[in-house]
Amino acid sequence: MNGERIFNTGKVAIGSQYQAPKQVPYMDKDALRLQRAYLDKPQIDWDGIGIVAFVLLVVVMAVIVYAIGGAA
């Protein structure tokens, strides 16, 4: 707001050096927790994905072996 509202008396420019205080937003614990939840990247559980993929592969192989063995 420097220079926006200056009152000039002819000799003195009143308000020419005024600087508005910096505005700091108020953050309570809930707001900080929400920001942390939005900003933190979720961790990927690669162990769980590997186990599920392995079990799925075994099931598919068992179905294929059963289909081939049952057809003969």
MIROZA-486939 format. One record per residue: x, y, z of N, C-alpha, C in turn; residue in one letter. Coordinates in pm, 1 decimal, padded with zeros to 6 digits. Example, Ala and Ser with C-alpha at 12.3 -4.5 7.8 and 13.67 -1.06 7.14 Angstrom:
<nodes>
+----------+----------+----------+----------+----------+----------+----------+----------+----------+----+
!      npx !      npy !      npz !     capx !     capy !     capz !      cpx !      cpy !      cpz ! aa !
+----------+----------+----------+----------+----------+----------+----------+----------+----------+----+
!  01319.0 ! -00569.0 !  00780.0 !  01230.0 ! -00450.0 !  00780.0 !  01320.0 ! -00330.0 !  00780.0 !  a !
!  01285.0 ! -00225.0 !  00708.0 !  01367.0 ! -00106.0 !  00714.0 !  01290.0 !  00003.0 !  00787.0 !  s !
+----------+----------+----------+----------+----------+----------+----------+----------+----------+----+
</nodes>
This chain:
<nodes>
+----------+----------+----------+----------+----------+----------+----------+----------+----------+----+
!      npx !      npy !      npz !     capx !     capy !     capz !      cpx !      cpy !      cpz ! aa !
+----------+----------+----------+----------+----------+----------+----------+----------+----------+----+
!  00082.2 ! -00117.9 !  00000.0 !  00000.0 !  00000.0 !  00000.0 !  00086.8 !  00124.4 !  00000.0 !  m !
!  00207.5 !  00114.0 ! -00037.9 !  00296.5 !  00230.3 ! -00041.5 !  00246.1 !  00331.4 ! -00142.5 !  n !
!  00216.9 !  00451.9 ! -00096.8 !  00182.1 !  00560.7 ! -00186.5 !  00038.1 !  00561.6 ! -00233.2 !  g !
! -00045.2 !  00469.5 ! -00187.4 ! -00183.1 !  00466.5 ! -00234.8 ! -00269.1 !  00572.3 ! -00167.7 !  e !
! -00249.2 !  00590.7 ! -00036.3 ! -00331.3 !  00686.5 !  00037.3 ! -00239.1 !  00787.6 !  00104.8 !  r !
! -00190.4 !  00879.0 !  00025.9 ! -00099.4 !  00981.0 !  00078.6 ! -00176.9 !  01112.6 !  00092.1 !  i !
! -00164.6 !  01174.2 !  00208.5 ! -00223.9 !  01305.6 !  00231.0 ! -00111.1 !  01407.8 !  00227.5 !  f !
! -00114.2 !  01492.7 !  00128.7 ! -00007.8 !  01590.5 !  00109.6 ! -00054.5 !  01725.9 !  00164.4 !  n !
!  00016.1 !  01777.5 !  00264.5 ! -00018.9 !  01906.8 !  00324.1 !  00049.2 !  02023.4 !  00252.6 !  t !
!  00132.1 !  01994.9 !  00155.8 !  00208.9 !  02099.1 !  00089.0 !  00352.9 !  02096.4 !  00133.0 !  g !
!  00377.1 !  02062.2 !  00260.1 !  00512.8 !  02052.1 !  00311.3 !  00548.3 !  01907.5 !  00346.4 !  k !
!  00447.7 !  01834.0 !  00393.7 !  00471.6 !  01697.5 !  00440.5 !  00375.9 !  01602.7 !  00368.7 !  v !
!  00429.1 !  01488.8 !  00323.3 !  00345.3 !  01385.4 !  00262.5 !  00315.5 !  01281.2 !  00370.3 !  a !
!  00196.1 !  01294.1 !  00431.2 !  00158.9 !  01205.1 !  00540.8 !  00118.7 !  01069.5 !  00482.5 !  i !
!  00179.7 !  00966.8 !  00533.4 !  00146.1 !  00831.1 !  00490.2 !  00230.1 !  00779.8 !  00375.8 !  g !
!  00331.2 !  00854.9 !  00334.4 !  00411.7 !  00810.8 !  00220.1 !  00504.5 !  00695.0 !  00256.1 !  s !
!  00538.3 !  00679.3 !  00383.1 !  00629.2 !  00572.7 !  00425.7 !  00555.6 !  00455.7 !  00492.7 !  q !
!  00423.3 !  00459.9 !  00488.3 !  00346.2 !  00355.4 !  00554.7 !  00359.5 !  00222.6 !  00480.4 !  y !
!  00380.8 !  00118.0 !  00556.8 !  00382.8 ! -00017.0 !  00501.4 !  00283.8 ! -00101.7 !  00580.4 !  q !
!  00192.7 ! -00162.5 !  00508.9 !  00092.8 ! -00246.3 !  00574.4 !  00160.3 ! -00370.3 !  00631.8 !  a !
!  00115.0 ! -00416.6 !  00746.0 !  00174.3 ! -00537.3 !  00803.5 !  00147.2 ! -00658.6 !  00714.2 !  p !
!  00243.1 ! -00750.5 !  00712.1 !  00225.8 ! -00871.0 !  00632.2 !  00112.6 ! -00953.4 !  00691.6 !  k !
!  00029.1 ! -01004.3 !  00604.5 ! -00081.2 ! -01085.5 !  00650.8 ! -00037.1 ! -01230.8 !  00655.3 !  q !
! -00050.6 ! -01290.6 !  00771.7 ! -00013.2 ! -01430.1 !  00791.7 ! -00141.2 ! -01507.6 !  00819.3 !  v !
! -00170.1 ! -01607.5 !  00736.9 ! -00293.5 ! -01682.7 !  00761.1 ! -00284.2 ! -01765.1 !  00889.0 !  p !
! -00394.1 ! -01773.7 !  00959.6 ! -00398.3 ! -01852.5 !  01082.5 ! -00415.2 ! -01999.3 !  01046.1 !  y !
! -00330.5 ! -02084.8 !  01099.7 ! -00337.4 ! -02227.7 !  01073.9 ! -00354.4 ! -02301.5 !  01206.0 !  m !
! -00465.5 ! -02368.6 !  01222.7 ! -00480.2 ! -02452.1 !  01340.3 ! -00433.8 ! -02594.1 !  01307.9 !  d !
! -00440.4 ! -02682.7 !  01404.6 ! -00387.4 ! -02818.0 !  01385.6 ! -00464.5 ! -02894.7 !  01278.2 !  k !
! -00594.9 ! -02872.8 !  01269.3 ! -00674.2 ! -02943.3 !  01168.2 ! -00636.1 ! -02899.2 !  01027.1 !  d !
! -00615.3 ! -02769.4 !  01008.5 ! -00577.3 ! -02719.3 !  00876.6 ! -00440.2 ! -02772.3 !  00835.5 !  a !
! -00346.0 ! -02776.6 !  00929.2 ! -00214.3 ! -02830.3 !  00898.5 ! -00221.0 ! -02979.5 !  00866.7 !  l !
! -00305.5 ! -03053.6 !  00939.1 ! -00321.4 ! -03197.1 !  00913.2 ! -00380.4 ! -03220.9 !  00774.3 !  r !
! -00478.8 ! -03138.9 !  00734.4 ! -00537.5 ! -03152.5 !  00601.3 ! -00435.2 ! -03120.6 !  00492.3 !  l !
! -00356.9 ! -03016.0 !  00511.5 ! -00254.9 ! -02982.8 !  00411.9 ! -00152.3 ! -03093.6 !  00400.6 !  q !
! -00112.1 ! -03149.7 !  00513.4 ! -00014.1 ! -03258.7 !  00512.1 ! -00071.6 ! -03380.0 !  00438.9 !  r !
! -00200.2 ! -03407.4 !  00458.6 ! -00264.3 ! -03520.8 !  00392.3 ! -00272.2 ! -03499.0 !  00242.0 !  a !
! -00297.5 ! -03376.4 !  00198.5 ! -00305.9 ! -03348.1 !  00055.1 ! -00168.4 ! -03345.0 ! -00011.5 !  y !
! -00066.5 ! -03299.5 !  00060.7 !  00064.1 ! -03280.8 ! -00000.4 !  00153.3 ! -03404.2 !  00003.9 !  l !
!  00135.9 ! -03488.5 !  00106.1 !  00219.0 ! -03608.4 !  00114.9 !  00176.0 ! -03709.0 !  00009.2 !  d !
!  00273.4 ! -03763.6 ! -00059.9 !  00243.1 ! -03864.3 ! -00161.5 !  00218.9 ! -03998.2 ! -00092.1 !  k !
!  00117.6 ! -04070.6 ! -00135.1 !  00093.4 ! -04200.8 ! -00073.1 !  00204.8 ! -04299.3 ! -00108.9 !  p !
!  00241.2 ! -04381.6 ! -00012.7 !  00345.0 ! -04481.3 ! -00034.7 !  00283.1 ! -04603.8 ! -00100.6 !  q !
!  00350.3 ! -04656.8 ! -00201.1 !  00301.3 ! -04774.1 ! -00272.2 !  00352.6 ! -04899.2 ! -00201.5 !  i !
!  00262.8 ! -04991.9 ! -00173.4 !  00297.1 ! -05116.0 ! -00104.8 !  00336.8 ! -05219.0 ! -00210.4 !  d !
!  00463.2 ! -05217.7 ! -00251.0 !  00509.3 ! -05308.9 ! -00356.0 !  00508.4 ! -05453.7 ! -00309.8 !  w !
!  00528.9 ! -05478.5 ! -00180.2 !  00524.7 ! -05615.8 ! -00130.0 !  00385.2 ! -05674.7 ! -00147.8 !  d !
!  00284.9 ! -05599.6 ! -00112.1 !  00147.1 ! -05646.2 ! -00127.2 !  00110.2 ! -05668.6 ! -00272.1 !  g !
!  00154.0 ! -05578.5 ! -00359.7 !  00125.3 ! -05593.2 ! -00503.0 !  00195.5 ! -05716.5 ! -00557.8 !  i !
!  00318.5 ! -05742.0 ! -00513.8 !  00392.7 ! -05860.3 ! -00559.0 !  00326.1 ! -05989.8 ! -00514.8 !  g !
!  00277.7 ! -05993.9 ! -00391.1 !  00210.7 ! -06113.9 ! -00340.3 !  00082.5 ! -06140.2 ! -00418.5 !  i !
!  00004.2 ! -06036.8 ! -00441.8 ! -00120.4 ! -06053.0 ! -00516.6 ! -00091.6 ! -06098.2 ! -00659.3 !  v !
!  00009.4 ! -06040.3 ! -00723.2 !  00044.4 ! -06079.7 ! -00859.6 !  00090.7 ! -06225.1 ! -00864.3 !  a !
!  00170.9 ! -06266.7 ! -00766.3 !  00219.8 ! -06404.8 ! -00762.4 !  00104.8 ! -06503.2 ! -00742.7 !  f !
!  00014.5 ! -06475.1 ! -00649.6 ! -00099.9 ! -06563.0 ! -00625.2 ! -00188.3 ! -06569.1 ! -00748.6 !  v !
! -00208.9 ! -06457.3 ! -00814.0 ! -00289.7 ! -06454.6 ! -00936.2 ! -00224.4 ! -06536.8 ! -01046.1 !  l !
! -00093.8 ! -06528.2 ! -01058.0 ! -00020.8 ! -06606.6 ! -01158.0 ! -00033.3 ! -06755.3 ! -01129.3 !  l !
! -00021.0 ! -06795.6 ! -01004.0 ! -00033.9 ! -06937.0 ! -00966.8 ! -00175.1 ! -06987.6 ! -00996.5 !  v !
! -00275.8 ! -06907.0 ! -00967.2 ! -00414.3 ! -06947.2 ! -00994.3 ! -00437.3 ! -06962.3 ! -01143.9 !  v !
! -00388.2 ! -06869.3 ! -01222.4 ! -00404.8 ! -06878.3 ! -01368.9 ! -00332.6 ! -07000.8 ! -01422.4 !  v !
! -00212.2 ! -07026.4 ! -01373.7 ! -00138.7 ! -07145.4 ! -01419.3 ! -00212.1 ! -07272.8 ! -01378.7 !  m !
! -00270.4 ! -07276.6 ! -01258.6 ! -00343.2 ! -07394.3 ! -01214.0 ! -00467.3 ! -07415.8 ! -01301.0 !  a !
! -00535.6 ! -07309.7 ! -01336.5 ! -00652.0 ! -07322.4 ! -01425.2 ! -00610.9 ! -07372.9 ! -01561.5 !  v !
! -00501.4 ! -07323.6 ! -01615.2 ! -00453.4 ! -07368.9 ! -01746.4 ! -00412.8 ! -07516.8 ! -01740.5 !  i !
! -00338.7 ! -07555.7 ! -01637.3 ! -00297.1 ! -07695.7 ! -01624.3 ! -00419.6 ! -07786.0 ! -01607.8 !  v !
! -00517.3 ! -07742.5 ! -01531.4 ! -00638.1 ! -07822.0 ! -01512.8 ! -00715.4 ! -07834.4 ! -01643.5 !  y !
! -00722.4 ! -07723.8 ! -01720.2 ! -00793.7 ! -07729.0 ! -01847.8 ! -00723.9 ! -07819.4 ! -01946.6 !  a !
! -00592.6 ! -07816.6 ! -01951.9 ! -00517.3 ! -07902.0 ! -02044.6 ! -00527.2 ! -08047.0 ! -01998.7 !  i !
! -00511.1 ! -08073.1 ! -01870.7 ! -00516.0 ! -08209.0 ! -01816.8 ! -00656.9 ! -08268.0 ! -01825.5 !  g !
! -00757.6 ! -08186.4 ! -01808.8 ! -00895.5 ! -08235.4 ! -01814.2 ! -00940.0 ! -08263.6 ! -01957.0 !  g !
! -00882.6 ! -08192.4 ! -02053.1 ! -00920.8 ! -08211.2 ! -02192.8 ! -00861.9 ! -08339.1 ! -02249.9 !  a !
! -00752.8 ! -08389.8 ! -02195.4 ! -00688.7 ! -08508.7 ! -02249.6 ! -00750.9 ! -08635.3 ! -02209.7 !  a !
+----------+----------+----------+----------+----------+----------+----------+----------+----------+----+
</nodes>
